[in-house]
Amino acid sequence: MRKTKHFLCLYVLLWLITGVTITILFTSGDRNFWESAQFFFDIALNRKFLIGFHLVFILCYLLLLAIQHFVIVYRDKGKHTFFKQFGYRFVLPIFIALIGFKTLIYANSYELNDYQWDSSVMNTNGIVNNLYKIDKKQRGMSVFGWSEDNTEAINNLIKANVEWVAIIPFLYQEDEKTKVINIPDFPDRYGRRDSSFINTINTIHQKGLKVHLKPHLWMSSGWRSNITLDTASEWDKWFESYRINMLRYARMAAETRTELFCIGTELRTSIKVQPEKWFQLILDIRKIYKGELTYAANWYDEYEHVPFWNELDHIGIQAYFPLTKNSSPNLENIEKGWDKHLKDMQLLHKKYQKPILFTEVGYKSESQATIKPWEWSSMLSPLTKKKSDRTQQLAYEALFKKTWHQPWLSGIYIWEWNNRSTAERAKTDLDFSPRFKPAENTIAKWYGKDTSIN
């Protein structure tokens, strides 16, 4: 009975600590305390979050049992026995586990890489080259980790010859069966989070870069491409909630003079079920926003089915094409992997006579990055995957060699640049961010080239 009470008390306490911690961490200039608390409640029932929480709870409970055990040993058997048992049964196993963990991380992160960083291709003068004015190629980056003062973050992007920045606000629904996307209480007003995006866009413009506003639908579980509703009425309600959100961001794009607006990302099932809604949405957006429009279609089983490409300025492709079947490929193999996809892109361009924009393309810094580029890393990836900055760098070299000169390509947006990345963390980081990795230098090299010069 006593252990059960301790168990329940610890469980409740851990929920309280987790809730308060997440709420405080996510309370910032663009989100107040109560909005952050609501965010915690939104994710609290997420399957992955619950699994992680209960793993932490089990570890905490085991730690509590260990503390109780050693308190009893100290009380009943004395100091000498306590220190002996504590050292052999607690400290030593943790030490061995920690050494094993660090050794495995090091082994998976170690790579012989002879890449030579070329400092001459980096833009160190702090001024945007504005090559877009010459060759009309969008040298883009999807960027996360903005703060209140983004001066240094934007200077780092300029250093990598980035000229266009994708700003990505998130819409939210719980899963693939959710019937209505979350809508602000006052859709006609901007909240604190919206103000943060507006300030960031204005700062980016002040530094001479251009902006691509690209709202994403985020779900706690499932994938936005697979939204499945049962009736036409449910689909109508879902789309109306989507329309309200997108018109709000279209107004933001108009007011901030954003150069490019993306009307949707990977919403395959909606497009197949209710194409007429999308045509009307484009008309409604055009009444508000006078800049260029695109839609970001998934590379697999979507872009071929989009009926409204003629109504947009760019055909947007989420270009996570599989390029190889083997890990740690060489440059030649990765380049060959592009051949089939380039033919498909040329046919797409010929059919619609519209430029193609790679609204996302990215590669993790791991040895299997070119096999399934769309796959995300997990918490266990550093233990189970082989880090490879070389594979990531070669993937970007092949991407630019095969596509950058193509006349049908209007630009590329790299996924993703994390402003919070550090040089130390990059040594073991397997994720997409190219910062402090050879890939950053390769991107800067190609983004710094004028493609109008053969």
C-alpha positions in Angstrom: 0.0 0.0 0.0 2.8 2.4 0.9 4.7 1.6 -2.4 1.4 2.2 -4.3 1.0 5.6 -2.7 4.6 6.5 -3.5 4.1 5.3 -7.1 1.0 7.5 -7.6 2.5 10.5 -5.9 5.6 10.3 -8.1 3.4 9.9 -11.2 1.3 12.9 -10.5 4.4 15.0 -9.5 6.2 14.1 -12.7 3.2 15.2 -14.8 3.1 18.5 -12.9 6.8 19.1 -13.3 6.7 18.2 -17.0 3.7 20.4 -17.7 5.2 23.4 -15.9 8.6 22.9 -17.5 7.2 22.6 -21.1 4.9 25.6 -20.5 7.8 27.8 -19.2 10.2 26.7 -22.0 7.7 27.5 -24.7 6.7 30.8 -23.2 8.5 33.4 -25.3 7.9 36.6 -27.1 5.5 35.0 -29.5 3.6 32.8 -27.1 2.3 33.7 -23.6 2.0 31.4 -20.6 -1.6 30.3 -21.2 -0.9 29.6 -24.9 2.1 27.5 -23.9 -0.1 25.6 -21.3 -2.6 24.9 -24.1 0.3 23.7 -26.3 1.3 21.2 -23.5 -2.3 19.9 -23.3 -2.4 19.5 -27.1 0.7 17.3 -27.1 0.1 15.5 -23.8 -2.0 12.8 -25.5 0.4 12.3 -28.4 1.5 8.7 -28.6 5.2 9.4 -28.9 5.1 11.9 -26.1 3.3 9.4 -23.8 5.8 6.7 -24.6 8.7 9.1 -23.8 7.0 10.4 -20.7 6.4 6.9 -19.3 10.0 5.8 -20.0 11.2 8.8 -18.0 8.7 7.9 -15.3 9.9 4.3 -15.1 13.5 5.6 -14.7 12.5 8.1 -12.0 10.6 5.4 -10.2 13.5 2.9 -10.3 15.8 5.7 -9.0 13.4 6.3 -6.1 13.4 2.6 -5.3 17.2 2.6 -5.4 17.3 5.6 -3.0 15.0 3.8 -0.6 17.0 0.7 -0.8 20.3 2.4 0.0 18.7 4.4 2.8 17.7 1.1 4.4 21.2 -0.3 3.9 22.8 2.7 5.5 20.4 2.6 8.5 20.6 -1.2 9.0 24.1 -2.2 8.0 26.2 0.9 8.5 28.3 3.3 6.5 30.9 0.7 5.3 28.4 -1.6 3.7 26.4 1.3 2.3 29.4 2.7 0.4 30.4 -0.7 -0.8 27.0 -1.6 -2.2 26.4 1.9 -3.5 29.7 1.8 -5.4 29.3 -1.7 -6.9 25.6 -1.9 -7.4 24.8 1.7 -8.4 27.8 3.9 -9.4 29.7 1.3 -11.3 26.8 0.1 -13.5 25.9 3.6 -14.4 29.6 4.4 -15.1 29.9 1.4 -17.4 26.6 2.2 -19.2 27.7 5.8 -19.7 31.1 4.8 -21.1 29.4 2.3 -23.4 27.0 4.9 -24.5 29.7 7.5 -25.2 31.9 4.9 -27.0 29.0 3.8 -29.2 28.2 7.5 -30.1 31.9 8.1 -30.9 32.1 4.9 -33.0 29.0 5.9 -35.0 30.2 9.5 -35.4 33.7 8.7 -36.5 34.3 9.1 -40.2 37.4 9.5 -42.4 36.5 12.6 -44.4 39.0 14.4 -46.5 36.7 17.3 -47.3 38.6 20.6 -47.5 36.6 23.6 -46.4 36.8 26.4 -49.0 36.5 29.7 -47.2 36.7 31.7 -50.4 33.1 30.7 -51.4 31.6 32.1 -48.2 30.1 35.6 -48.3 31.9 37.4 -45.5 30.9 41.0 -46.5 27.5 40.8 -44.9 25.7 42.0 -48.0 23.4 39.8 -50.1 24.8 39.0 -53.5 21.3 39.3 -55.1 22.1 36.9 -57.9 18.4 36.3 -58.2 18.1 39.6 -60.0 20.4 38.2 -62.7 19.4 34.5 -63.1 16.0 34.3 -61.3 17.1 31.3 -59.2 15.7 31.3 -55.6 18.6 30.4 -53.4 16.4 29.3 -50.5 16.6 27.9 -47.0 13.9 26.6 -44.7 14.9 28.2 -41.3 13.9 27.4 -37.8 14.9 28.6 -34.3 14.2 32.3 -34.7 14.5 34.5 -31.6 13.7 38.1 -30.7 17.0 39.4 -32.2 17.8 37.6 -35.4 20.6 39.8 -36.7 23.3 37.2 -36.2 21.1 34.4 -37.6 20.4 36.3 -40.8 24.1 37.2 -41.2 25.0 33.5 -41.0 22.5 32.8 -43.8 24.0 35.6 -45.9 27.4 34.1 -45.3 26.1 30.8 -46.9 24.9 32.9 -49.9 21.3 32.3 -49.1 19.0 34.9 -50.7 15.5 33.5 -49.9 14.2 32.4 -46.5 11.2 30.1 -46.0 9.3 31.2 -42.9 7.1 28.3 -41.7 4.2 28.8 -39.3 2.4 25.7 -38.2 -1.3 25.0 -38.3 -2.4 22.1 -36.0 -4.8 19.2 -35.9 -4.5 16.1 -33.8 -4.4 13.3 -36.4 -5.6 12.1 -39.8 -9.2 11.8 -38.7 -9.5 15.3 -37.1 -12.4 17.1 -38.7 -11.4 20.7 -38.0 -8.0 22.4 -37.9 -7.4 24.7 -34.9 -8.5 28.2 -35.7 -7.5 31.3 -33.6 -10.3 32.8 -31.5 -10.0 36.0 -33.5 -8.8 35.1 -37.0 -8.8 38.7 -38.2 -6.3 39.7 -35.5 -2.7 38.8 -35.1 -1.6 37.1 -31.9 1.8 37.3 -30.3 3.1 34.4 -32.4 2.0 36.1 -35.6 3.7 39.3 -34.5 6.9 37.3 -34.0 6.7 36.1 -37.6 5.9 39.6 -38.9 8.9 41.0 -37.0 11.2 38.2 -38.4 10.0 38.8 -42.0 10.5 42.6 -41.7 14.1 42.0 -40.3 14.9 39.6 -43.1 13.7 42.2 -45.7 15.7 44.9 -44.0 18.8 42.8 -44.5 18.1 42.5 -48.3 16.8 38.9 -48.4 13.5 37.7 -49.8 10.8 35.7 -48.0 8.7 32.6 -48.8 5.8 32.3 -46.4 5.0 28.5 -46.2 2.5 27.5 -43.6 2.6 23.8 -42.7 -0.1 21.6 -41.2 1.4 19.8 -38.1 -0.2 16.7 -36.6 0.5 14.9 -33.3 0.2 11.6 -35.1 -0.1 10.6 -38.7 0.8 12.5 -41.9 -1.0 15.4 -43.5 -1.0 13.6 -46.9 -3.2 10.9 -45.5 -6.1 12.9 -43.9 -9.1 10.6 -44.1 -12.6 11.9 -43.5 -15.9 9.9 -43.9 -18.3 12.3 -45.5 -18.5 15.3 -47.9 -19.8 17.4 -45.0 -16.7 16.6 -42.9 -14.4 17.4 -45.7 -16.2 20.8 -46.2 -15.8 21.6 -42.5 -12.1 20.7 -42.6 -11.4 22.8 -45.7 -13.3 25.8 -44.3 -11.0 25.7 -41.2 -8.0 25.4 -43.5 -9.3 28.3 -45.7 -9.7 30.6 -42.7 -6.1 29.9 -41.6 -4.6 30.4 -45.1 -6.4 33.6 -45.8 -5.1 34.9 -42.5 -1.5 34.1 -43.6 -2.2 35.5 -47.1 -3.0 38.8 -45.4 0.2 38.6 -43.5 2.1 37.9 -46.7 0.4 40.9 -48.3 1.1 43.3 -45.4 4.7 42.3 -45.1 5.3 42.3 -48.9 6.4 38.7 -48.8 7.6 37.7 -52.3 6.3 34.1 -52.4 3.3 32.5 -50.7 2.7 28.7 -50.5 -1.0 27.8 -50.4 -0.4 24.3 -49.0 2.0 21.5 -48.3 1.5 17.8 -49.0 -2.3 17.7 -48.7 -2.8 15.0 -51.3 -6.1 13.5 -50.1 -7.8 16.9 -49.9 -6.7 17.7 -53.4 -8.1 14.4 -54.7 -11.4 14.7 -52.9 -12.2 18.4 -53.2 -10.2 20.0 -56.1 -12.8 22.7 -56.7 -12.2 24.0 -53.2 -8.5 24.6 -54.1 -9.4 26.5 -57.2 -11.6 28.8 -55.2 -9.0 29.2 -52.5 -6.5 30.4 -55.1 -9.0 33.0 -56.3 -9.6 34.2 -52.8 -5.9 34.4 -52.0 -5.3 36.3 -55.2 -7.8 39.0 -54.1 -5.7 39.6 -51.0 -2.1 38.8 -52.0 -0.5 40.1 -55.2 2.8 38.2 -55.0 3.8 34.9 -56.5 2.1 31.6 -55.5 3.1 28.0 -55.3 1.9 24.7 -53.8 4.4 22.2 -52.2 3.4 18.7 -53.6 5.1 15.5 -52.4 7.4 13.9 -54.9 5.5 10.6 -54.7 1.9 10.1 -55.8 0.9 13.8 -55.6 2.4 16.3 -58.0 1.0 14.3 -60.9 -2.5 14.7 -59.6 -2.5 18.4 -58.8 -5.1 20.0 -61.1 -4.4 23.7 -60.5 -0.7 24.1 -61.6 -1.8 26.5 -64.3 -3.2 28.8 -61.7 0.1 29.2 -59.8 3.4 30.8 -60.6 5.6 27.8 -59.7 5.1 24.1 -59.6 6.4 23.2 -56.1 7.9 19.9 -55.4 9.0 18.4 -52.1 12.1 16.8 -53.8 13.0 14.0 -51.4 13.6 11.6 -54.4 15.3 8.3 -53.5 18.7 8.4 -55.2 20.6 5.2 -54.2 19.9 1.8 -52.8 23.2 1.6 -50.9 24.6 3.5 -48.0 27.8 5.6 -48.2 27.5 6.1 -52.0 30.0 7.9 -54.1 29.2 11.0 -56.1 28.8 9.2 -59.4 26.1 6.8 -58.0 24.2 9.7 -56.4 24.3 11.6 -59.7 22.9 8.6 -61.6 20.1 8.5 -59.2 18.8 11.8 -60.4 18.5 10.8 -64.1 15.0 9.3 -63.9 13.6 12.1 -61.8 15.1 14.8 -64.1 13.2 13.3 -67.0 10.0 13.4 -65.0 10.6 17.0 -64.1 11.2 18.0 -67.7 8.0 16.4 -68.8 6.1 18.2 -66.0 7.6 21.5 -67.1 6.8 20.8 -70.7 3.1 19.9 -69.9 2.4 23.1 -67.9 5.0 25.5 -69.1 5.6 26.6 -65.5 8.9 26.8 -63.7 9.5 24.0 -61.1 10.6 25.1 -57.6 12.0 22.5 -55.1 10.1 23.8 -52.1 12.0 21.3 -49.9 15.0 19.1 -50.5 17.3 17.9 -47.8 19.6 15.1 -46.6 20.6 14.0 -43.1 24.2 13.6 -42.2 24.1 9.9 -42.1 25.3 7.1 -44.4 21.8 6.1 -45.6 20.7 9.7 -46.4 20.3 9.1 -50.1 18.2 6.0 -49.8 15.1 7.5 -48.2 15.8 11.2 -47.8 12.4 11.9 -46.4 12.9 9.9 -43.2 13.5 11.7 -40.0 16.0 10.7 -37.3 14.8 9.4 -34.0 16.2 9.8 -30.4 18.0 6.4 -30.9 19.5 7.3 -34.3 22.9 8.3 -32.8 23.1 4.7 -31.3 21.8 2.8 -34.4 22.8 4.9 -37.4 26.2 5.7 -38.9 26.9 9.5 -39.1 28.3 10.6 -42.4 28.9 14.3 -43.1 30.5 13.0 -46.3 27.3 11.4 -47.6 25.3 14.6 -46.8 27.9 16.8 -48.6 28.0 14.5 -51.7 24.2 14.5 -51.9 24.2 18.2 -52.1 27.0 18.3 -54.6 25.0 15.9 -56.8 21.8 17.8 -56.3 23.4 21.0 -57.6 25.4 19.4 -60.4 22.4 17.7 -61.8 19.7 20.4 -61.3 21.0 23.9 -60.7 21.7 24.7 -64.4 18.3 23.3 -65.5 16.3 26.1 -67.2 13.0 24.7 -65.8 14.3 25.0 -62.2 13.3 28.3 -60.5 15.0 27.5 -57.2 15.8 25.3 -54.2 14.8 25.5 -50.6 17.2 23.4 -48.4 15.6 21.5 -45.5 16.5 22.6 -42.9 18.7 25.3 -41.3 18.6 25.4 -37.5 19.6 28.7 -36.0 20.3 26.9 -32.7 22.9 24.5 -34.1 26.3 24.7 -32.6 29.7 23.5 -33.9 30.1 21.1 -31.0 26.7 19.5 -31.5 27.3 19.2 -35.3 30.0 16.6 -34.5 27.4 14.0 -33.5 24.3 15.5 -35.1 22.7 13.2 -37.7 19.8 15.5 -38.6 19.2 17.7 -41.7 20.8 21.0 -40.6 23.9 21.6 -42.7 25.3 24.2 -40.3 28.9 23.7 -39.3 29.1 20.7 -41.7 30.8 20.3 -45.1 27.3 20.5 -46.6 27.1 24.2 -45.6 30.2 25.0 -47.6 28.9 23.1 -50.6 25.6 24.9 -50.5 27.4 28.2 -50.2 29.6 27.4 -53.2 26.7 26.6 -55.5 24.5 29.4 -54.2 27.3 31.8 -54.9 27.4 30.9 -58.7 25.7 33.0 -61.4 23.8 30.3 -63.4 23.5 32.7 -66.4 27.2 32.2 -67.0 27.9 28.9 -68.8 
